[in-house]
Amino acid sequence: MWLKLLEKVLANSYKIHHHFYQLLELKRVHKSFWKKLLWSWVIFWIVICAWMFSFYNHHAIEKRKVTLASMCVERARMLQDQFNASMTHVQAISILISTFHHGKNALAIDQRTFAKYTEKTAFERPLMSGVAYAIRVLHLEREKFERQQGWSIRKMNTVQQNPVHKDIHMPEKFEPSLVQEEYAPVILAQDTVAHMVSLDLLSGKEDCDNALRARESGKGVLTTPFRLLKTNRLGVILTFAVYKRDLPSDATPKDRVEATDGYILFLALLYLEGIFDIESLAENLFQQFAGKKTILVNLYDTTNRSQPISMYGSEVYVDKLEHVIALNFGDPLRNHEMRCRFKHKAPLSWLAITTTGSTLVITLLLGYIVFATMNHMAKVQEEYNRMVELKKKAEAADVAKSQFLSTVSHEIRTPMHGVLGILDILLDTDLDVTQQDHVRTAQASGKTLVSLLNEVLDQAKIESGKLDLESVPFDLRAIMDDVLSLFSGKSQENGVELAVYISHHVPDMLIGDPGRFRQIITNLMGNLIKFTEKGHIFVTVHLVEEVMETTDIEREASSRNTLSGFPVPDKRRSWAGFKNIGQDGRNCSLSPDRISVIVSVEDTGEGIPQEAQPRIFTPFVQVGSSISRKQAGTGIGLSISKCLVTLMDGELGFVSIPKVGSTFTFTASFTIGCSKQSKIIYPEFQCMRALVVDSRQVRAIVSKYHVQRLGIQVEVVPSLDHALSTISIGNAIFSMVLVEQVVWDADSAVSSLFVNKLRKLDQQLSSKLFILANSVNHSKKRDMLELHGLSIIMKPLRSSMLAASLQRAIGVGNKGNLRELSSLSISGLLAGRKILVVDDNYVNLKVAAGALKRYGSLMWSWLRVARRHSLFSSLLTHLMPASWTSKCLQ
């Protein structure tokens, strides 16, 4: 709420200040007024924050009280449950004694049996440390009883005066009990309280009163906490009467006295000091539930409210917060309480501190912001005016920079073209091997510099927002063939397989910027081919809608079933983050006459390290210094590509795994063009059938795609044996057989056998057997293939190259070499012509003259170069007829 208020105040501060000046008709409010207003604001909010702190702190204390009460109730309930369980066992022991001790003529329970039984059942009396049974003996029966037991009835008074003694458990140390009407000597006792045997329960005043009250009421009676014999521990004794017969619930006290047979005594030990001792029954009991660090528990005997007796727990505490719960141990004349406190003092409420602190900080900041805003409005206005001037200068500097880059790049490229032209002419001269190597090195460096200048110029146009895209019809497949031709030499040199597959769903003709599209593909493939030393580089083009379904290539592809057999990353991860692709694969922002294509370029190269992937599209940043030294480049190719893709309403992404490879994927939107303009038909291949032999499915699909572009029907088989079976069946007549080099080189014996059998089946077909080779490095291998009469088609496959190779081998269409035919046609057109070259740059004139002399040394009878445009008319007059001059001027 405060943040929203702050945003509103800041948004309207200028308006408030402006209206305030208009009302007061002042240029500037006095500074002291804002100081007073600021101090008033601060004091007001300090008071508010103090009240908020008190409110939240009180709320925290109340919550702490509730928590303490809940924990205390749980402990009281647990203690009460344990007491009830002990009382249930008390009744069981009373029935046991009444049945087996008094109900039998021969005593069934003696001291040893009783001690063993009570020891084994001690777990059922968790609050009791010992149990004993005292029998009721009349004075007339005392002498007989003592003879039967073998000991005299002793009294407890002397022991109570000296409760702790090392021989206190010896019977001879006790004095005989005085003569009285009846006695209650202990005859059975648990081992823990065996020293009580022979002691008269009625010899002590409080014990006597408790015993008489227990037999009259039929309920358990508790004593005042006292120090027990031998152990010197604070405890209480629970006395429970045992009757000779079952009594009705409404029996009178007189009936209960007459039916009394004896008394059961239960001793509960509690420590005054509250020490964490394993022998402490109460300590163990509370630790099972409460742990050691939550609350402190105290038990009190509050029969005397003025002087309560502490039965358990420490009197030392640091937290004054206390919760009291009354306990019921079955004796209506004695009262007990449980008092609970937190072990540690309550900390300050973090909610109160953070809320009040943040509120105070926000209000102070708000006051300071308003104060600073009002006092520095004039300075802000001055800064604003200054920024406007700087903005104009910056815009002018940006325009000047763009003009400078354009001019400088043009001025540098002009002499660089001259340098490259002269180096190209120099290669045609008589040079030794070393000199040719030096010239080629210089020529490569010059081309790299020109490419660098183009990239820098493109980056400058992108930064200035002046890079515009063309909208012209173009053939996407022809562009991909051109790019393949550009990198074919490099791929064959490295032994890397290069291939392109374009889905048949992609229209033949599109409308867009073919140059920029070619630039994106060239940048991506150029980067990948630098770092790929084995495997393949594979380009696929589909409609975006297809990637949401299973395409032909993806149906056959897996991590290892790839173009070259090397593993590649999952290309779907490269477009997983694209925002313009919906769940159905459609770009909702496109009009009906536009489509979106998705292009993936995968390689099996070094991959991109994980730490370098976040900055891969940053301009002028390369993967690492080692990469910069190994491979030349500026690091802006991918940045330019990403900007060009954005201008085409697309997105660019990638996935890369180090030591496995990388896959770059981008989308681009184009308008659908007229397919009739770009459809290239080779009539000589119509109605022909071809058989492609390739064991790798992905590679076979690519080969099938390129052959089908020529209008040839294609069938694919995985091996040479399958090829022979397919041909021998005779269901279809094949005009040619194209065998992948890997299949052919797998077994030379099988390959030779295949040729022989093929010749037997069809002598004419054996001469139309082609090997699809990525590279033929050894001359022996080439000679062996030619020995079998096989033709070699070098990869990467392109429609024009493939058509020329098939035409030459099969004997249809144009049989010559395209480059030679092109050269011969140019020579025929220019033979015997007089050529006038006009340019204001002497280097360009020299390059043009040198290029024309390649043909002119054999064909041109005359060549003259003029530099100045002013000589143009006179040269035309002297060198050409009047009719030619008029045509040229027109």
Secondary structure, DSSP 8 states (H G I E B T S, - for coil): -HHHHHHHHHHHHHHHHHHHHHHHT-SS--HHHHHHHHHHHHHHHHHHHHHHHHHHHHHHHHHHHHHHHHHHHHHHHHHHHHHHHHHHHHHHHHHHHHHHTSS-SS-S--HHHHHHHHHHTGGG-TT-SEEEEEE-EEGGGHHHHHHHHTS--B-SHHHHHS---TTTT-GGGS-B----SEE-BEEEE-GGGGGGTTBBGGGSHHHHHHHHHHHHHSS-EE---EE-TTT--EEEEEEEEEESS---TT--HHHHHHHEEEEEEEEEE--SS----TT-HHHHHHHHHH-SSSEEEEEEE-SSTTS-EEEES-S--S----EEEEE--S-TT--EEEEEEESS-----HHHHHHHHHHHHHHHHHHHHHHHHHHSHHHHHHHHHHHHHHHHHHHHHHHHHHHHHHHHHHHHHHHHHHHHHHHHHHHTS---HHHHHHHHHHHHHHHHHHHHHHHHHHHHHHHHT------EEEEHHHHHHHHHHHHHHHHHHHT-EEEEEE-TTS-SEEEE-HHHHHHHHHHHHHHHHHT--SSEEEEEEEEHHHHTS--HHHHH--SSSSSSS-----GGGGSTT-SS--TTS--TTS-TTEEEEEEEEEE-S----GGGGGGTTSTT--S-HHHHHHS---S-HHHHHHHHHHHTT--EEEEEETTTEEEEEEEEEEEE--GGGT----GGGTT-EEEEE-S-HHHHHHHHHHHHTTT-EEEEESSHHHHHHHHHH-SS--SEEEEEHHHHHH-HHHHHHHHHHHHHH-HHHHTTEEEEES----HHHHHHHHHTT-EEEESS--HHHHHHHHHHHHT-S--S-HHHHHHHHHHHHHTT--EEEE-S-HHHHHHHHHHHHHHHTTS-S-EEEE--GGGHHHHHHHHS-HHHHHHHH-
